[in-house]
């Protein structure tokens, strides 16, 4: 199955060179998504020299696989922050996210056409059990003075109750970061693509790629989850969510952000790209490495065909997100480290990423930031994080034990063309892939991050780690996640 996001199919391309040789700067940024590129802009505007390295192309990671939605609330509902923390924190979350949205709007206005528009957000229940969720979020919105109202019958699929929040926003996320990167690139702000970091030396303040290195006073990991081993990884749950972009044979394309809850949990929005109009559906959330991606795509398309008059399905993709244990992202210096991180965004990454860039920029520039303490990455709040951290660590432990004690059931001759599986050959477990010509190749199945076993993702043809979300291609190269080193190649017997 070919997978590519609708944003990749409707945006242009950036062409920056790979990093070669040694360079120096005030700040080294790893990651060319919305967090890294926004941070580079803010630092360059303040007179700091910046070097940004991106493993692939600008914006093609989490940013280019997102929904393109921006909002003050949370996809996990804002009222849950009030229940876990208190009303004042709930208000700070909404205020800080509103401030980040305003920054995106200002930058988008300067960049030109990158799809920014204000729109309403609809949170709606399709089952009686979810009406309470909608009403709780409505009460939370009223407490904070948000423009909220309850309605019925205003959603693209039948619903029982809908909360409507005005003045939220949408954007073409890939076009936005691509144009921003092209605008800020200069001798003051150097940008390099196809340059994955392979080593980070905090003591020497250096970042190494395959063909170059950066020396910098400050290092920022704008990589969605920090590269290497960090304490916050034990507090986060890596999950994947699936998206399809389709054309309708008939019917109207709904305007706005729509979150449906009931026997399914999907988000719906539309996109106009030139003369083409698309409907975007996102959902079928699953734990990374513990899912059937092909089945998830099938269920998502099945939902679309039940609810809409589908003409063609043109795009299929998935995205990874990391859920924080206490409901808030981790932004700043991690435990025992001076490297800056920005992670735990859940499915709210475009707004959190923009906010993270402002917090980290102020920290590097020595300026006060009103949100820095709330989202600090080195916070230790066991009562608020206990349940989420315990569940994640139990999940990691179970996966680790199961994979090391269970014997693979697939034989080499049982691997289909284009498929992969864990097999045991001469008493050794291997991650084996059969390419389109029928040739077999083998990798170590041991994730280079923290030694869990990878699992085959047949829809996207990747090896995914169920512990902390590292993902590798069929050649063993790191695609995303905290791993820095590739999977080792292994020989197969004749």
N, C-alpha and C positions, 0 to 999 in steps of 0.2 A: 504494500500500500504506500503510495507516495503521499507524504505529508508536508504541507507548507501553509503558513498562516495567511489569512486574507490580507494582512498588512504587507507581507512580503510580496504578495501578488499584485498589489496596487500602489506600491511605492517605487521610487528609483533605487539607485545604489550609491554607496560612497566608495571612493577609491583612495585609501590612505596606504602608504607603504608599510611593510613590516619593520619592526625595530631591528637594526643592525649596528653592532658596535656598542661602545659605552657612551652614555649620556648622563647629564646631571641636571637637577631641577630642585626647586624648593619643595615641590610636592609630586609624588608618584601616585597615580590613580590606576588601579587595576579594575577594568570593567567599563564598557562603553554603552551602558544602558542609560535610562533617564537619570539615575542617581549620579553616575560618574560624569556624564556630559554636563548636567546642570551644575555640579560641583566645579568642574573645570571652568565653566563660564564665570561663576561667582569669584573664584580665586584669581583668574586672569584679569577680571575687571578691577580687582583690588591690588593688582600689581605683582602678584606672585607668578613665578615661572612654574609651568605645569607640563608633565609628560603623562599622557594617558595611553595605556595599552589595552587592546581588545583582542580576545582570543579568536574571534571570527570577524564579522563585519559589524559596524556600529549599529546598535539597536536590535540585532538579530537574536539576542538571548531572550530573557523574560519580557523585556519591554515590547519586542516585536511579536510576542505570542500572547499578549494581554487582551483585555476586552476593549481597551480604549476609553474606559469610563473613569470619570473623576467625580468624587462626592464627599460631602462633609461627614456622612455617617460611615458605618462599617458593613461589609457584606455579612459579618457574623452578628450584626445588629448592635447599635450603639447602647441600647439599654443594658446589655450584658456587662459593659464597662461600669455602669452605675451600680450594678449588683455586686460585681467583683471588687471594685474600688469604692467610689462614692460619686455623688452628683458633681462635685467640683472637678474631679478628674474627667468625668464624662464630658463636661463642658470644655475643658482644656483640649481634649481630643478633637471635638468638633471645631473649636476655634483654630487650632493649629492646622487642621486639614483645610479649612476655609482659606487660611492664609497661603497655604501651598497652592491651592487652586488658583488664587489670584495671581501668584507668580507665573504659573503656566499661562494664564490668559495674557499677561503683559508680554511675556516672551513670544507667545504665538502671534500676537499683534505685530511684533517687530519682524518676525520671520516671514509673514505672509500666509499663503494658503497651506495650512496643515490640518485642516478639518476641525478646528476648535469651534464649538458652539455651546451655548447654554441650553439646558433642557430639563424637564422634570424627571424625577426618579419615582418609580412605582414599586412598592413592596406589597405583594398580594398573596392571599391564601386561597388555595384551591381545595382545601380539606378543612372540616370544622376544627380539628386539633390545632391548626396553625392560625386561627383567628386571634387567639390570645397573643401570639408573637407580634402580629401586626398592630394590635391595640397597645401593647407595651411599648413598641417603638414609637407609636404615635404620641403616647404620654411623655416619653423621653424627649421627643422633638418639641413638644409644647413647653416643657420645663425649660428648655434651652432657647426658646424664642425663635425656633426655626419656622419657616413658612410651610406648615404642614396641614393636611386635611384628609379626611376619610371619604371614600367614594365606593360605589359599586358599579361594575360594568364598564370600567375604563381601561381594561387590560386586553392584550392581544389574544388571550385564551380565557375562557370563562372562569370567574373567580367569585369568592364569597365576600371578601372585604379587601380593600386596597388603600394603603397609605400613599399619599402623593406629596413629595417634597419638591418644591420649585427651586430653580436657580442652581441646579447641578450642571455637569458639563460632560462633553465628549470631545475626543480628539483622535486624529490618526497618529498613533503613538510612534510608529516607525518613521513616518515623514517628519514628525516633530524633532526627534533626536538627530536624524540625519541632517536636517537643515541647520539645526543648532550647531552640530559639530562642524559643518562646513563653514558656518559663519565665524566661529571662534578660533578656528585653526590658524596658527601664526607661529613665528619664532618664539613668542611668549607662551604659546599653548600648543605643544606638539602632540599630534595624535597618530598612533600606529595601529594598524589592523593586522589580523592573522599573526598575532604575537601573544600566545598564551603564556602566562607566568608558569615557570616550572620550579622555582625556588624563591623563597622570601627570607631574607636574613635580617631580623629585627635589630640585632646588635650592630651590624654594619650598615644599617639603613639602606639596604639594597634589594632590588627586585631583579630576577634573572629570567630571561626568555631563552629560547633555543639558540638565538643568534645575537643576543645583546644583553645589556644590563643597564639599570638605572640606579644612580645614587641620589637620595633625596632625604631631606630632614624629616619630612612627614610621608607616611605611606597610608593609603586608603584602599580598603578592600570593598569596592562597590560591585560585588559579584553575587548579590542576592543571598548567598550564604558565604561566610568567610572561608577563604582558601586555607587549608591546613587544619589543625586541631585547636578548637576553642571551646570553652566551657558552655557557651550558649547553645552549641549544637546538641547538648544533652537535654535541652529544654524545648527543642523545637521538633515538630512533626513535619517531615517532607511529604507532600502530596502532589498528585498530578490531576489536572482538570482538562477536559477535552472540548474542542470547539469545531464547529462546521460553519462554512459560509455558503449560502445557497441563494438561488433565484426562485422567485415565486412564479407559478404558471398563471395565477390570478390572485386577486386580493390586494389589500393595502399593506405597505411597509410601515410598521408602527414607529412613531417618533418618540424617543425618550429612552430611559434606562428601565428595564423591567426585570424584577426578581420574583420568580414564582416559587412558592413553597407549598408542599402537600405530599402527594405520592411521588413527586419528583422535586428537584431543586435546580432550576435552570435560570440563566440570565438570557435576555433577548434584547437585541437592538438592531438597528438598520444602518447601512452605510451606503452613501452615494459616492462612487468613484468615477469621475468623468460622466459618461453616458450610462454607466452600469449602476444598478441598484441591487443590493444584497441584504439578506436577512442573516444575522449572526446569532447562533445559539451556542451557549457554553454551559457545561455541567458535567455530570458523571464523575464526581470527585472520588479519587481512590488513593490509598497509601502507595507511594513510590515503591516499585519492585514487588508489590503484593497485589497485582492487578492484571486483568486481561484487557489490554488496550484495544484489541480488535473488537471485543465484545462491547466495550464502552462506546466506541464509535458507532457500532450497530444500534445500540440502545438510543443514543442521541439522535441518530437519523430516523429511527422508528418513531420517536417522540415527535420530531419535526413533521413527519408525514401524517401522523394522526391529528395534529393540531393545525397544519397549514397545507395549502395546495402547492406542494413542492414541484418545481420544474426540474432544476438540476442542482446537484451538490458539487460545488466547484472547488472548495477548499476544506481540508481536514488538518487539524494540528492539535497539539497539547502544550500545556505549560506547567511548570513546577512552581510550587509555592511552599513557604515554610511558616508554620503557625506557631506563634509564641505561646509559652506556657501560661502567662498571666494576661494575655490579651493585648499587650503593647509591644511595639517593635523595639529592637535593641540598636541604639545609635550612639556612637562615640568609641572610647577606648574600652576594650574588653578586659576581663579579669587578668591581672598580671601582665598586661601588654600595653604598649603605647601606639600600636597600629590601630587606626580608626576603622570601625566596621559599621555596616548598615544592613540589618537583616531582620527576619521575623515579620515580614510585611503581610503574610497571609495572601488573600486575593485582592488586596487593596494597594498594590504596589506602585502604581503611577503617582498617586497622591503622597503615599509614605516616602517614596523615593525622592520626590521633589523636596519634601520637608527635611529628609535626612541630609540632603545636600546643603541646605541652609544652616542646619545645626552644626555639621562638621566644618563648613566654611568658617563659621563664627569661632569655633574652637581653635582652628588653625590660625586664624587672624587675631586671636586674643580678645575677642569681643564677647560680651554677655549675650546669651540667647535664652529667651524666656521658656523655651521648651526643653532645653538640654537636660535638666535634672529629671524631668518626668520620664524621658525615654533613654536615660543613660544605660549603656550596655553592660556596665559592671554592677548593676543593682542586684541585691540579694534579698528577695522577698518570698521566703519559703512558703508562707501560708497562702499567698495568692497564686504561686506557681506550682504548688505541691502536686495537685491532681494531674495537671498536664505533663509535668516533668516525670512523674512516676509512670504514667501510661506510656510515654515515649521510651523510657529506659526499659520497661518491661517488654515492649514491642521489639526493641533492638536485641535484648537478651534472648527472647524466644526465637527470633529469626536466626541469630548467631548459632544457637544450640541446634536448632532443627537442621540447618543447612550443613553443619559439620558432622552430624550424627546420622543423617538420612542418606541412604545410597541412591544415586540417580537411577531412574527407571528407563531412560532412553538409551538405546544403543546407537553407535555411529551410523549404521545403515538405516536407522529410523528417522534421521534428520532430513527433512524435505529440502528441496532447492529453495534458497532464499531464507531458510530457517536456521534456528540455533537452539542449543540445549546444553545443559550440564550433563556430562557423561563421565563414566569411570573407565579408564584405560590403564591396564597393568597396575591396578590399585591406586591410581592417581586421578583425582577429579580435574576435569578440564572444561572450559567454556568453548564449545565447538560450533562453528558456523559453516554452512554450505553455501557457496556463492552461486550465481546464476549459471555458471558453467559446470556446476557439480563438484567443484574442488572444495575440499575441507581445509579449514585452518583452525588452529587452537590457541587459546589464551589461558593464562592463569585466571581462575574464577575468583581470586581473592582481591577484593577492593583495596586499592593502595592507600585509602584514607585510614580506616581502622580495622581492616582485615575481615570484614563480613564477606559473604559470598554474593556475587552478582546474580541476577536472574535475567532470562531472555525476554525482551519486549518485542513480540512478533510484528506488531503494527508499525512500529517505528524503527525496527531492526537495530536495536541498541541493547547493551548490557546495563541493567539498572540495579543499583545497590539499595536494598530495603532498609538499611540502617540509618544513613544520613543523606541519602539522595544523590550520591555521585552517579553519573551516567557516562558510558563509554561507547564509542562506535565499534563496528565490527573489526577494525584494525587495532582496537584497544586504546585509542586516543580519547582523552578526557573531553566530554561534551559540556558538562556542567556539574555543579556540586562542589564539595570541599576538596576532593582529590586533586593533587598536583601532578602526580606521576601516572603514566599510562599503565594499562594491564600488560604484564609481561607475556611475550610470545612463547609458546610451548611447541615442541616438536610432536608430531604424530607418528606412530609406527607405520612402517610400509604396509 
